[in-house]
Amino acid sequence: MKPALSFQQGPKPLDWKDFPHGDYVRGGIERRMGKWLTRMFGYHMLKLGGLSGQLDTSKSAIKHQVCVAPLSQKHVGVVAEIDELPFSEHSVDACILSHCLEYHSDPHHILREAHRTLIPGGYIVISGFNPFSLCGLANCLPFSGQKLPWSGRFFTPARVKDWLDLLGFEILADERFIHASLARGSRLSRFAPWRHFCRHYLKPMGSCYLLVARKRVAPLTPIKPKWHARPKWAPAVKNARVRQTRQSMSDEH
């Protein structure tokens, strides 16, 4: 298993069109994310990264939605590093991270920052590329590491879920979709029989995944301590038992 921290970085996507079939990938994410957006309520939603800011999240009841990205773009509301968010603790109700863990040197820190800003009970939605898929296998081709999307480091959904669990998130959903290689120049219609087969028998082999998790609420009920103070009269009882034992021994003699 490769370490999550890495300073070797290749090309990063700024727009969904930077990916082969990027609009198709974005549509698949929006369709699966839409049913969860209707369950999110509150005041503030953060979209981390430029790709997250281009997703349609209008189905959510959260009206104040801000995109945070390191580069200034027309859909970016706050220019800042996504692993150093300029927001206070417990101030955000939902957080969207779309295909940003793969292209950052420290994905752990991004998740920790999202956890810090989320309120207890807040939602986090993460999408990414699955290494155990046709798209992941294409990463083994020569020179693929210098091309999008393979210039990033693909993390398995199980590994990302482990990170979320350690931070105190409850996993609500894990969906896999788009059973195609997503290679530039390939026609998605060629994979129609394969997609039909995978939807029934190889669902975990989808090239993309969507994770939905919720920050656990810490219990407020204090736990009663198990220890008890020793009564002050306890030593006297012990001495009485000792004297009684000595008296019985003298009677026997």
N, C-alpha and C positions, 0 to 999 in steps of 0.2 A: 504494500500500500504506500503510495507516494504521500509525502507530508503535505499538509494543507498550505503551509507557509512557503511561498516561492517568490523570488524576485526576477525570474525569467519571464518576461511578458512579450507577447506578440501583438498583432493588430487587434484593436478593440472596436466593437460595433458602436456606431453613433446613431444608426437608424435601422429599422427593420429591413430596409432594402439592401443593407450591407450583407445580409444572409441570403444564400440561395433559397428561393421560395419563402422569403421572409414574411410576406403578407399572409401566406397560407399558415405559417407557424403562429403569427399573431392572432389570426382568426380562431385557430384551435384553442389558444389560451383564453381568449375572451369568452368563447362559448362555455368553457368549463368553469371559468371563474365567475361568470354571471350569476349562477345559482347561489354562490356564497356571498356575493356582494349584497344581495337582498337581505341577508341576515346581519349585516354590519350596521351598527348605529353609533352615533356619537357626534363629535364636533370636528375632528381633524383626521385627515388621512395623508400619509406620506408615501410618495412613489420614489423609490431609490433607483437612480440611474436613468439615462435618457430613454432606454427602451421601455421602462415602466411608465414613464411619463406619456408615452404615445399610446398606451392601452386605453380602451374605452371603459371607464368605470362609472358611467352615468347611472347604472342600476342601483348603486349604493345610495342609501339615505344620507350619507355623510357629504355635506355640500362643500365644505372647505377642504380642497384637495391640492396638495403642493408637491411638485416634482423637485427633487434635490439631485443635482448632478455636478461633477467637477468642471464641466465646460458649459458656457453660455449658449443656449439654444432657445428658440421661440417658445417652446413648451416648458422650459425650465424656470421655476419660480425662485429658487434659492441656489446660488452657485456655491457649492461647498463639497468637501470630500465626504463620500457616503460612509466612511468608517470613522468620521469625526463630526457627528451631527450637531449643529448649533441649536439644539433644543433641550429643554430641561427634562428632568426625569419624570416619568409617568404623565406625559402631556399629549400623547397621540393615541387614537382609538384603533387605527388599522395601519398596516404597513405592507406595501407591495414591493417585492424584489423579483424582477423578471430578468433572468439570464444575466445577472451581475456577479454571482459568486464565481463563475468560471473565469472571469476576466479581471479578477482582483488578486493582489499578492497575498492578502490575508483575509480569507472569507470568514474565519472565526470572529474577527473583530467587527465585521459588518453585522453579524448576527447578534453579537453582544451589544452593539450600539442600538440595534432595533429593539432588543429586549429592554434596554435601559429606558428608552423613550416611550415604550408602550405602557398603557395603564394595565392593571390587573384585569384579566378578562379580555384584553385586546387581541385582535386577529393579526396574523402574519401569513401572507400568501407568497410562495416561492415557486418559480418555474425555472427549468434548466434542461440541459441535454443529458440524455441517459447514455453512459458509456457502453452498456450492454444492449446494443441495438444496431441496426444497419448504419445509422449515422455514426455511432461509436466505432464500428469496425472500419469505417472509411478513414478514421484517424491513423490507422496503421499504414496507409499508403505513403509512399515517399513524398516529401515536401508538403504534406498536408498541414504540418504544424505552422506554416506561414500563411495559411489561408483561413478565412472565416467559414464556418464557426469553429474549425478544429484548432485554431490558434489558442483557444482557451483550454483549461483543465477541466475535464468532465468528471464530476463527482457523482457517485451512485446515490439514488434516492435514500437507500438505507443508511448511508454515511451521513447525509444531511439530516435525516431524522434523528440519528444518534446525537448530533450536535444540538438539535433543538431540545431533545429530551434532557440533556445535561444542563441546559439553560432554564429548564422548568416549563417547557411548552407541552401541551397536550395535542397530539397529532389527531386531526379530525378527518383528513382525506389524503389519499395518495393515488393519483390517476396517471396512467400512461397513455399516450396517444401518438398519432402520426407514425405508422409503421412503414417508413420509407427511408432511403439513404440521404435525402435532401442534398444530394450532390448537384453542383451547378451544371446546367445543361440537361439533366435527366428529367424525363416527363413523369409526373406523378401518376398519370393514367396507366403507366406500365406496371405499377405496383398494386393495381386494384385487386387482382386475385390474392396476392400476398397479404394485403391489408385485411381482406375478408377472412383469410385463414388465421391471422394473428389476433384479430378481435375476438375470436372464439377460443383459440388454443394457446396463444402466446402473448397475452395482454401485457405482461411485464417487459416485453421487448420493444415497447414504444420508444421512438427516438426522443420524445420530450416527456417530461413529467411535470405535474402540478401538485404541490404540497400545501395544505391548509392546516394551520396550527393555531392554538389559542394559549395565551399566557395564563398559567395557573394562578388562582387567587390564594394567597397565603391565609391559613386559618387564623381567626382572631380570638377564638376561645382559648384561654390559658389552660395548660395541662397541669393537673394537680400533681404536686411532687409525691413520690412514693415514700420518701424518708419521713420519719417522725421523731420528735425530740424525746429523749429518754426521761421518764418521770423522775423527779427528785427523790422519791421515796424508794426507788429501786435498790440502792445499796443497803438500806436498812433491812429489807426483806431478805437479801442474800446473807447478811450477818446473822439474822434470826435462824436461817436454815443451818448455818454453820454451828451455832450454839446448840441447836437441837440435835445435830449429829454428834457433837462432842458429849452431850448429856446422855444420849442413848448408848454411846460407847462405854462411858463410866458405869452405867447401870449394869451392862453385861459383865464387867469385871467384878 
